[in-house]
Amino acid sequence: MRTRNLAFAVCIDRPYNCGAFLGINFNKWTGYMRFKTLSIHAGQEPDATYGAVMTPIYQTSTFAFRGANDPPPFDYSRSGNPTRKALEDCIATLEGGKYGYVFGTGMAAETTFFAIYGAGDHIIVHDDLYGGTYRLLTKVIANKGVAIDFVNLRDLDALQRAIRPETKCIWLETPTNPLMNLLDLKAIADIAKPRGIVTACDNTFCSPYFQRPLEFGIDVVMHSTTKYLNGHSDVVGGALITNDDALGKQIYFLQNAMGTCAGPMDCFLVLRGIKTLALRMEEHNKNALEIARWLAAHPKVEVVLHPGLESHPQHALAKKQMKGYGGTFSFKVKGDRDEAFRLVSNTKLFTLAISLGGVESLIEHPWTMTHSSMPEDARASAGITQNLVRVSVGLEDVQDLIADFEQAFKQV
Ligand SMILES: *Cc1c(COP(=O)(O)O)cnc(C)c1O
């Protein structure tokens, strides 16, 4: 009863259609509800027609006008769809943003964002990040005449030196995929803001449960909702969140103009996944940390790259800007490619597969899998070596996962 009343309060506070037409999301929830509550309720209210508690899948391309010149709240699903709007409001709320937009994939979100920039503009990008982002920037966005510099943003002096009068955007990822390096969100935002440079952060690895970049002054947050937000490895999707009115408007315009939006079925699945985000992240975090500690003590492991370990060079920064570390991390097997290959070929519970953030555990070899689209020298200079292995620790019993590593290492 209580929940219903709250939902009703939101319903009357939030004009039904304005998000779809103006790109405005009202987050009446932010500030007085906590994360677990918001992840279940934000953006959602019992359906107006039948009172369905779960947001219906509005699997329709178009909506009937009420009469001539009397449009319905949503008129065409590329421009806006009720299922998508519920997810957009929910994700925006969880990130502490005013505007949220969701896309067909994480890369569609990035493509839409980078469409803001054109010939003559300069973008600074962290030099250690998701391989697909690297490919999009070097093979697609660079062709439009956008100048792109890959810079190690852990070095703030290097960032200052890279900034030019035409620098419009700084794109970063923290923790980075797959090396688990961290970037200081506040320090980078503090350098960018006075110069009018937009900062954007790929927050896929942490999810808003463990890290909220907007709180540190970052302008735009990007997600591959394929990963932790959905969490069940059964959908691909992406999101962009911002508090900036002009950027919010621009992103909505581009989502509609470019047609990069997510479909209603996919939005429904991500919306359902988010309801358990907090519980999943707690458990991913616990399992991953326990396995990282076990691996760190293993004689066949050279180094474990996990920001939650005291041995991580940026552990203090991790504690400053993250509330937890998530379930994904990397480690280097003693030896080279052969040893790494023998390990990843012999795990039974950890499936050898790309992607991360699902309930099931995955293992992969970045050099030949997720990061094979990066040129060899770029991989090498970033520190992606052939003995590097990345795991996405799932929600299985951690003792079974450790036992799996124990038997697989015997084959190495
Ligand atoms: C997977 C991923 C992406 C790309 O998202 P898709 O949904 O696969 O298009 C971008 N950034 C990071 C960090 C990712 O892990």
The ligand as a Gaussian input file, in Angstrom:
#p B3LYP/6-31G(d) Opt

LIG

0 1
 C       31.024000      -4.266000     -23.335000
 C       31.583000      -2.930000     -23.121000
 C       31.296000      -1.864000     -23.999000
 C       30.472000      -2.053000     -25.270000
 O       29.170000      -2.388000     -25.001000
 P       28.263000      -3.333000     -25.954000
 O       27.000000      -3.448000     -25.193000
 O       28.998000      -4.629000     -26.121000
 O       28.116000      -2.628000     -27.252000
 C       31.840000      -0.622000     -23.713000
 N       32.614000      -0.431000     -22.618000
 C       32.910000      -1.425000     -21.768000
 C       33.758000      -1.141000     -20.580000
 C       32.414000      -2.705000     -21.983000
 O       32.730000      -3.694000     -21.135000

